[in-house]
Amino acid sequence: MARQPQKIPVYPLERQSDAQFSIRRVMRAGPPDNREWIASPHRHNFYFIGLVQQGAGKHLVDFKEYTMAPNTLNIISPHQVHHVHQQPDAHQTVKGVALFFTRDFVQSHPLLDNIEWMGGQLHLDETEMQLLLALCEQLLAAYEQQQTMSDRIIRSYLDIFFSHVHHMMQERQAPHLLTNDARIVKTLQQLIHRHFLEQKSAGDYAALLHLTPGYLSDVVKKQTGKSPSQLIADRVILEAKRLLVHTTGSVKEIAYQLNFNEATYFYRFFKKYAGQTPEQFREEIRKKYSIT
């Protein structure tokens, strides 16, 4: 009987299967959190936003290390693989607010469209931090009251919260108008994220966008310096890296999970775009971050 390929654990928002939103204050003095799963690589089926007021620790998100430091806003998307790499020591007081929500719960918002492509952390000044904390207090009050209109109130405050964060992000970037070409690239990236396992051809995505392959290639090259095929490869490689480091599956099993017909083709594909063999990457990253 064929062995089932190992998967990266995916944790739900709450034990209740229909839970879509949660918020809580984080206040801890003394030993670090002893929940073993937070220190093991995993994914969520929800978004996480953490506002850190006090305390510091290391978080590894898709092979990028973040310091959870005071006056930072930290965002993790549902698909990202992450774990606590270094918890605050026992002498630190940890303080902040944590928000958890599913995509189905919230209204469509530009911030959520950008989270996939932004960095996972935003450094805040004191005024920005206090503004967001005040909104979190309103969210906490609505969440704890659980009145008839609570969900509607929560969604409204979340929309305001997202809008302020989106504005803060925009202030840190050079001002620009989102051109039609930029919208095409953003839509392409979103489509790749949803379909990269089944569709690996640039022509497939050109068809989904109702564009000719040549036109799509010109737009993507001008906007990103890459071809559509390279963007697709980047997403496939990211998933391959996650599986190589965070599961014990063989290269052949991982190739199968990524819908490659031949392990040898996946092997060449990975080496071409990652610059090293799958085994070399797995050994290097596991050793670097002491991942077992």
C-alpha positions in Angstrom: 0.0 0.0 0.0 1.4 3.4 -1.0 2.5 5.7 1.8 0.3 8.8 2.2 2.5 11.9 1.7 3.1 13.9 4.8 1.3 17.3 5.0 2.1 20.5 6.9 -0.4 20.8 9.7 -3.3 23.3 9.2 -4.9 24.6 12.3 -8.5 26.1 12.4 -9.3 29.4 14.0 -11.2 27.8 16.9 -12.4 24.4 17.8 -15.8 25.3 16.5 -15.7 24.6 12.8 -17.9 27.7 12.0 -15.7 30.2 13.9 -14.7 33.1 11.7 -13.4 35.9 14.0 -11.6 36.1 17.3 -9.7 38.8 19.2 -7.9 38.7 22.5 -5.5 40.7 24.6 -2.1 39.1 25.1 -0.7 39.7 28.5 1.9 37.3 30.0 4.6 37.7 32.5 6.8 34.7 33.3 7.6 31.5 31.3 7.0 31.4 27.6 3.9 29.9 26.0 4.1 26.1 26.5 1.9 25.1 23.6 4.2 22.9 21.5 2.4 23.5 18.2 3.4 27.1 18.0 7.0 26.1 17.9 6.4 23.6 15.1 5.9 24.6 11.4 2.2 24.9 10.6 -0.4 26.9 8.6 -3.7 28.5 9.7 -7.0 28.6 7.8 -7.3 32.2 8.8 -5.5 35.6 8.9 -3.5 36.6 11.9 -2.7 40.2 12.9 -0.7 40.8 16.0 0.0 44.2 17.5 3.0 44.0 19.9 3.2 46.5 22.7 5.8 44.8 24.8 8.1 41.8 24.6 10.2 40.4 21.7 10.7 37.0 20.0 11.7 35.5 16.7 9.1 34.2 14.2 10.0 32.3 11.0 7.5 32.9 8.2 8.3 31.2 4.9 12.1 31.1 5.6 12.1 34.8 6.5 12.9 35.7 10.2 10.9 38.5 11.9 11.5 40.0 15.3 8.2 40.4 17.1 9.2 43.7 18.6 7.3 46.5 20.4 5.4 48.9 18.1 5.1 46.4 15.3 2.1 45.1 13.4 2.6 41.5 12.2 0.5 39.8 9.6 0.4 36.1 8.6 -1.8 34.9 5.8 -3.7 31.5 5.8 -1.3 29.7 3.4 2.0 30.8 4.9 4.1 28.3 6.9 5.4 29.7 10.1 6.5 28.9 13.6 8.0 30.6 16.7 11.7 30.3 16.2 12.7 32.0 19.5 10.2 32.8 22.2 10.6 35.7 24.7 12.6 34.7 27.7 10.9 34.0 31.1 11.8 37.5 32.4 10.0 39.4 29.7 6.4 40.7 30.0 4.6 40.1 26.7 1.8 42.5 25.9 -0.3 43.1 22.8 -3.5 42.3 20.9 -4.1 39.4 18.5 -6.8 39.3 15.8 -7.9 36.2 13.9 -10.3 36.2 11.0 -11.3 34.2 8.0 -11.5 35.6 4.5 -15.2 34.8 4.3 -15.9 36.9 7.4 -14.5 40.2 6.2 -15.6 42.5 3.4 -13.3 42.8 0.3 -10.5 45.3 1.1 -7.3 46.4 -0.8 -5.3 45.5 2.3 -6.1 41.8 2.0 -5.3 41.9 -1.7 -1.9 43.3 -0.8 -1.0 41.1 2.1 0.2 38.3 -0.1 2.8 40.6 -1.7 3.7 42.8 1.2 6.3 42.2 3.9 4.8 40.5 7.0 5.6 43.3 9.4 4.9 47.0 9.7 6.8 49.2 12.2 4.6 51.8 13.8 5.2 55.2 15.5 3.4 55.8 18.8 0.5 57.7 17.2 -0.2 54.9 14.7 0.1 52.3 17.5 -2.4 54.1 19.8 -4.8 54.6 16.9 -4.9 50.9 16.1 -5.1 49.9 19.8 -8.1 52.1 20.2 -9.8 50.4 17.3 -8.9 47.0 18.9 -10.6 48.1 22.1 -13.8 48.7 20.1 -13.5 45.3 18.4 -12.9 43.6 21.8 -16.0 45.3 23.2 -18.2 44.2 20.3 -16.7 40.7 20.4 -17.2 40.2 24.1 -20.8 41.6 24.1 -22.0 39.2 21.4 -25.2 41.2 20.8 -27.6 40.8 17.8 -25.6 43.2 15.6 -22.1 42.3 16.9 -20.8 40.7 13.7 -21.9 43.8 11.7 -20.2 46.1 14.1 -17.1 44.0 14.1 -16.9 44.0 10.3 -17.3 47.8 10.3 -14.5 48.3 12.7 -12.3 45.8 10.9 -12.9 47.7 7.7 -11.8 50.9 9.4 -8.8 49.1 10.9 -7.8 47.7 7.5 -8.1 51.1 5.9 -5.8 52.7 8.5 -3.2 50.0 8.0 -3.5 50.3 4.3 -2.9 54.0 4.5 0.1 53.5 6.7 1.5 51.1 4.2 0.9 53.6 1.3 2.7 56.4 3.3 5.8 54.2 3.4 5.8 53.7 -0.4 6.6 56.2 -3.2 3.2 57.7 -4.2 1.9 56.2 -7.4 -1.3 55.4 -9.2 -2.3 51.8 -9.8 -2.1 51.6 -13.5 -4.1 49.1 -15.6 -0.8 47.2 -16.2 -0.2 47.0 -12.5 -3.8 45.7 -11.9 -3.2 43.0 -14.5 0.0 41.9 -12.7 -1.8 41.9 -9.3 -4.7 39.8 -10.7 -2.2 37.4 -12.3 -0.4 36.9 -9.0 -3.7 36.2 -7.3 -4.6 33.7 -10.0 -1.2 32.0 -9.7 -1.6 31.6 -6.0 -5.0 29.9 -6.4 -4.2 27.7 -9.4 -0.4 27.0 -9.4 -0.8 23.3 -8.7 -3.0 22.7 -11.7 -1.9 25.3 -14.1 1.8 25.9 -14.8 1.6 27.4 -18.3 1.7 31.1 -18.9 -0.8 30.6 -21.7 -3.4 29.2 -19.2 -3.2 32.4 -17.2 -3.4 34.6 -20.3 -6.6 32.8 -21.2 -8.0 33.4 -17.7 -7.2 37.1 -18.1 -8.7 37.2 -21.6 -5.3 38.4 -22.9 -2.9 37.1 -25.6 0.2 35.5 -24.2 2.4 38.0 -25.9 0.6 41.0 -24.4 0.6 39.5 -20.9 4.3 38.7 -21.2 5.1 42.3 -22.2 3.0 43.8 -19.3 4.5 41.5 -16.7 8.1 42.1 -18.0 7.6 45.8 -17.8 6.1 45.8 -14.3 8.2 43.1 -12.6 11.3 42.4 -14.8 10.2 38.8 -14.9 8.2 36.7 -17.3 4.8 35.2 -16.4 6.5 31.8 -16.4 9.0 33.0 -13.8 6.2 34.2 -11.6 4.5 30.8 -11.8 7.9 29.1 -11.1 8.4 31.4 -8.1 5.1 30.2 -6.5 5.8 26.5 -7.3 9.3 26.8 -5.8 8.0 28.5 -2.6 5.6 25.6 -2.1 8.3 23.1 -2.9 10.6 24.7 -0.3 7.9 24.6 2.3 7.3 20.8 1.8 11.1 20.0 1.6 11.8 21.7 4.9 8.6 21.1 6.9 7.8 17.6 5.9 9.7 14.3 5.7 8.4 13.5 2.2 10.9 12.3 -0.3 11.7 14.4 -3.4 9.6 12.0 -5.4 6.6 12.3 -3.1 6.9 16.1 -3.1 7.1 16.2 -6.9 3.8 14.2 -6.9 2.2 16.6 -4.4 3.1 19.5 -6.8 1.6 17.7 -9.8 4.9 16.9 -11.6 4.5 13.7 -13.7 8.2 12.9 -13.3 10.4 13.4 -10.2 13.4 13.9 -12.5 11.6 16.9 -14.1 10.9 18.4 -10.7 14.5 17.9 -9.7 15.7 19.8 -12.7 13.1 22.5 -12.3 14.0 23.1 -8.7 17.7 23.2 -9.3 17.2 25.7 -12.2 15.1 28.2 -10.2 16.5 27.6 -6.7 20.2 27.2 -7.7 20.7 24.0 -5.7 19.2 20.5 -5.5 16.1 19.8 -3.3 18.3 17.8 -0.9 20.8 20.6 -0.6 18.1 23.2 0.2 16.5 20.9 2.7 19.7 20.2 4.6 20.8 23.9 4.5 17.6 25.4 5.9 17.0 22.7 8.5 20.5 23.2 9.8 20.3 27.0 9.7 17.1 27.2 11.8 17.5 23.9 13.7 14.4 22.5 12.2 13.9 18.7 12.8 
